[in-house]
Amino acid sequence: MPTYLILTSTTKHLAPKQNPEGVQAPFGAGKFATGQAKNILARTKDFEIVFPDSNRDGKRYFPDGEVYMRILKANKLRDKKVIVLHSGAPRPNEGLIEIELILQILRDNGVKPEIFFPYFPYGMQDKVFEKGETNVAKNLIEKLINYYKVKKIYVIDPHFGGRKWIKKYPLIDVSAIPILIEVAKGDFAAEASLAPEGRGEDILFLSPDIGGKRRTGVSGIKKERLTSFKVKMVSPKLNLKGRIIGVIDDMIKTGGTLLRFQEIAKKSEAKKVLALVTHGVMPSGISKIKEKYSKLYLTNTVKQKEANIDVTGLILKAISKHD
């Protein structure tokens, strides 16, 4: 029995309907860096992709901009394994409406789905910093489970990774970091081994802040978020001189954190600074990082032209592992 993958507008790029020759393309096909789980892609016969249907005029939006949603196959999905694949960017607010409409249609038809978020919307609002705020990420997860009867939630490198509150939910944290590191090592390991005084046997991978260490276990520069908008950074007590540094971060929005990291690394006389990032959320921030860093490794959890690491193999592998 196949697994049914319902793709929203923000994940269509992960499974194009046709390639340039007009032939059905395999789920995840594309020109990306090596290090992908190609053996998983070969098993796509186990997955049936479902695209939401348009209205009678072939449109997905009403004239006033409201989202139209229709899934003709919904009444045939009861007692089937159904996974909704949705990315929280771009258009996070519109995306939440889209995902809620899909889940409501499934609920109306007695379907209890799973959800796979390549990028989780509102994931940075994962803690109450000041009076009058709310934990938006936690609230969303509770709504998905309690109201829409979602059985399981997959998330690639969530910003709230490592938070204590996530332990009570059926949430699976999927990491793209090993793929990013593998590709970066393949490109720069030989050059790193030529660093002076024997210090460069490998690329030195660091996190740009305390939150990064919490999520990945990788140490690095101390950056503490004081409020929802204010952070503080402290230089690391590490010898970066002559080293190739790979900074691992979960996302690029404005790029401020990574830009400050690059400045500190360069002042410490690092030879090169690489950025290994899972989610490219804002194009303006991505452009800044590409300009300042020696190289940017970016996955396609969010559709961006700069993405050069494909995560479709990772998605299918995670689904198969937890089947």
C-alpha positions in Angstrom: 0.0 0.0 0.0 1.6 3.3 -1.0 2.1 6.4 1.2 0.1 9.4 -0.1 2.1 12.6 0.0 0.0 15.7 -0.3 2.1 18.6 -1.5 1.2 22.3 -0.8 2.2 25.3 -2.9 5.4 25.7 -0.9 6.7 22.1 -1.6 5.8 21.7 -5.2 9.4 22.4 -6.1 10.4 19.1 -4.4 8.4 17.1 -6.8 8.0 18.8 -10.3 5.2 17.2 -12.3 7.3 17.1 -15.5 10.9 17.5 -16.5 11.9 19.6 -19.5 11.4 16.6 -21.8 7.8 16.1 -20.6 8.6 12.9 -18.9 7.4 12.3 -15.3 10.3 13.2 -13.0 11.2 11.1 -9.9 10.5 12.7 -6.6 13.5 14.8 -5.7 15.2 14.8 -9.1 17.3 17.8 -9.7 20.9 19.2 -10.2 22.2 19.4 -6.7 25.3 18.5 -4.7 26.3 15.0 -4.0 25.6 13.3 -0.6 21.9 12.6 -1.2 20.2 9.3 -0.4 19.8 8.2 -4.0 18.8 4.6 -2.9 15.7 6.1 -1.3 14.8 8.0 -4.4 14.8 4.8 -6.3 11.9 3.5 -4.2 9.5 6.3 -5.1 7.0 3.6 -6.3 6.1 3.4 -2.6 4.8 7.0 -2.6 1.9 8.5 -4.5 2.1 12.3 -4.8 -1.2 14.2 -4.5 -1.5 17.8 -5.6 -4.5 19.8 -4.4 -7.0 20.4 -7.1 -7.9 23.8 -8.7 -11.4 25.2 -8.9 -13.5 24.9 -12.1 -11.7 27.9 -13.6 -8.3 26.2 -13.0 -7.4 28.6 -10.2 -6.2 28.2 -6.6 -7.2 31.7 -5.4 -10.4 33.7 -5.3 -10.3 37.2 -6.9 -9.9 38.8 -3.4 -6.8 36.7 -2.7 -8.4 34.1 -0.4 -7.1 30.6 -0.8 -9.2 27.9 -2.6 -8.7 24.3 -1.5 -10.0 21.1 -3.0 -8.8 17.5 -2.7 -10.9 15.3 -4.9 -9.2 12.1 -3.6 -9.8 12.9 0.0 -12.7 10.5 0.4 -10.5 7.7 -0.8 -7.7 8.3 1.8 -9.4 7.0 4.9 -7.3 4.3 6.6 -4.4 5.1 4.3 -1.0 6.5 5.3 -1.3 10.2 4.4 1.5 12.7 4.9 1.0 16.4 4.2 4.3 18.0 3.0 4.4 21.7 3.8 7.1 24.3 4.1 6.6 27.4 6.3 8.1 29.7 3.8 7.7 31.7 1.7 4.4 33.3 2.6 4.1 31.9 6.1 0.7 33.4 6.9 -0.9 32.3 3.6 0.7 28.9 4.1 -1.0 28.4 7.5 -4.4 29.0 5.8 -3.5 26.5 3.1 -2.4 23.8 5.5 -5.4 24.3 7.7 -7.8 24.0 4.8 -6.1 20.7 3.7 -6.2 19.3 7.2 -9.9 20.3 7.6 -10.8 18.5 4.4 -8.9 15.4 5.6 -10.6 15.6 9.0 -14.0 15.9 7.3 -13.3 12.7 5.5 -12.1 10.8 8.6 -8.4 10.9 7.6 -5.8 11.1 10.4 -2.6 12.3 8.6 1.0 12.9 9.4 2.7 16.2 8.6 6.2 16.8 7.3 7.6 20.3 7.6 10.8 20.8 5.7 10.7 24.3 7.4 8.4 24.9 10.4 6.4 28.1 10.3 6.7 30.5 13.3 9.4 28.2 14.7 11.4 31.1 16.1 8.5 32.1 18.4 9.2 29.0 20.5 9.5 30.7 23.9 7.8 33.4 25.9 10.5 36.1 26.2 8.3 39.0 27.5 5.0 39.5 29.2 2.1 39.3 26.8 3.7 37.0 24.3 2.9 33.4 23.6 4.8 30.3 22.5 3.4 30.2 18.9 5.3 27.0 17.8 4.1 25.0 20.8 0.5 26.2 20.3 0.6 25.3 16.6 1.8 21.8 17.4 -0.9 21.3 20.0 -3.6 22.4 17.5 -2.3 20.1 14.8 -2.4 17.1 17.2 -5.5 17.8 19.3 -7.9 19.3 16.7 -6.7 18.0 13.3 -5.8 14.6 14.8 -2.3 14.6 13.3 -0.6 11.4 14.3 3.0 12.4 13.7 5.0 15.6 12.9 8.3 15.6 11.1 10.5 18.7 11.1 13.8 19.3 9.4 16.1 21.2 11.8 13.5 23.1 13.8 14.5 26.3 15.5 12.9 24.9 18.7 15.1 21.8 18.6 16.3 20.9 22.0 13.5 22.7 23.8 12.2 20.7 26.8 8.5 21.2 25.8 8.8 19.2 22.6 9.4 15.9 24.4 5.7 15.4 25.1 4.7 15.5 21.4 5.0 13.0 18.6 7.6 15.1 16.9 10.5 13.7 14.9 13.5 16.0 14.5 15.2 15.3 11.1 18.7 16.7 10.6 20.1 18.0 7.3 23.4 18.9 9.0 25.2 15.6 8.2 24.5 16.2 4.5 25.7 19.8 4.7 28.9 18.7 6.5 29.6 15.8 4.1 29.4 18.1 1.0 31.5 20.8 2.6 34.2 18.3 3.6 34.2 16.9 0.1 34.9 20.4 -1.3 37.4 21.8 1.3 38.9 19.0 3.4 42.0 18.7 1.2 42.7 22.4 1.4 42.0 22.4 5.2 44.6 19.7 5.7 47.3 22.2 4.5 46.7 24.7 7.3 49.8 25.7 9.3 51.1 24.1 12.4 49.0 21.0 11.9 45.9 22.7 13.1 43.9 22.1 9.9 43.4 18.3 9.7 39.8 19.0 9.1 37.4 21.9 8.7 36.5 23.4 12.1 32.7 23.4 12.4 31.1 25.9 14.8 27.6 27.1 15.8 27.0 30.9 15.7 25.2 31.0 19.0 24.0 29.2 22.1 20.7 28.2 20.4 22.7 26.5 17.6 24.6 24.5 20.2 21.3 23.5 21.8 19.9 22.3 18.5 23.0 20.6 17.0 25.4 19.9 19.9 28.1 21.9 18.0 30.0 24.4 20.1 30.9 27.9 18.9 30.4 31.6 19.4 28.2 32.6 22.3 25.1 34.5 21.2 22.3 34.8 23.7 18.8 36.0 22.6 17.8 38.5 25.3 14.4 39.3 23.9 12.4 38.5 20.7 14.5 41.1 18.9 17.7 41.7 20.8 20.8 39.4 20.9 24.3 39.5 22.4 27.4 37.9 20.9 30.8 37.1 22.4 33.9 36.0 20.5 35.0 32.4 21.0 38.1 31.3 22.9 39.4 29.4 20.0 42.4 29.8 17.7 40.9 30.3 14.2 44.1 31.6 12.6 44.7 29.9 9.2 41.7 27.6 9.6 38.8 26.9 7.3 35.7 27.5 9.4 32.3 26.1 8.7 29.5 27.8 10.6 26.4 25.7 11.0 23.0 27.5 11.4 19.4 26.5 11.0 18.3 29.5 8.9 19.0 32.7 7.1 16.5 35.5 7.6 18.1 38.9 7.7 21.6 37.3 7.9 22.6 39.3 10.9 23.8 36.4 13.0 26.0 34.9 10.2 27.3 38.3 9.3 28.5 39.0 12.8 30.0 35.5 12.9 31.9 36.2 9.7 33.3 39.4 11.1 34.6 37.7 14.2 36.1 34.8 12.2 37.9 37.2 9.9 39.3 39.3 12.8 40.6 36.0 14.2 42.4 35.5 10.9 40.4 32.5 9.7 41.5 31.5 6.2 38.0 30.9 4.8 34.6 30.9 6.3 31.8 28.6 5.0 28.1 28.9 5.7 26.2 25.6 6.1 22.5 26.5 6.4 19.4 24.4 6.3 16.6 27.0 5.7 17.0 30.0 3.4 14.0 32.1 4.4 14.7 35.6 3.1 16.3 36.3 -0.2 17.9 39.6 1.0 19.7 37.8 3.8 20.8 35.0 1.5 22.4 37.5 -0.9 24.3 39.1 2.0 25.7 35.8 3.1 26.7 34.8 -0.4 28.6 38.0 -0.8 30.6 37.8 2.5 31.2 34.0 2.8 33.7 31.9 0.9 30.8 29.5 0.1 27.2 29.0 1.1 25.7 25.5 1.3 21.9 25.8 1.4 19.2 23.2 1.3 16.0 23.4 -0.6 13.6 23.1 2.3 12.5 26.5 1.1 12.4 27.3 -2.6 15.3 29.6 -3.3 17.5 29.9 -6.4 20.6 29.7 -4.3 19.7 26.2 -2.9 22.4 23.7 -3.8 21.6 20.8 -1.4 18.6 18.6 -2.1 16.7 17.2 0.9 14.1 15.0 -0.8 16.2 11.9 -0.1 16.4 12.9 3.5 12.6 13.3 3.6 11.9 9.9 2.1 14.4 8.2 4.3 12.9 9.7 7.4 9.4 8.6 6.4 10.6 5.1 5.6 12.5 4.9 8.9 9.4 5.8 11.0 6.9 3.8 8.9 
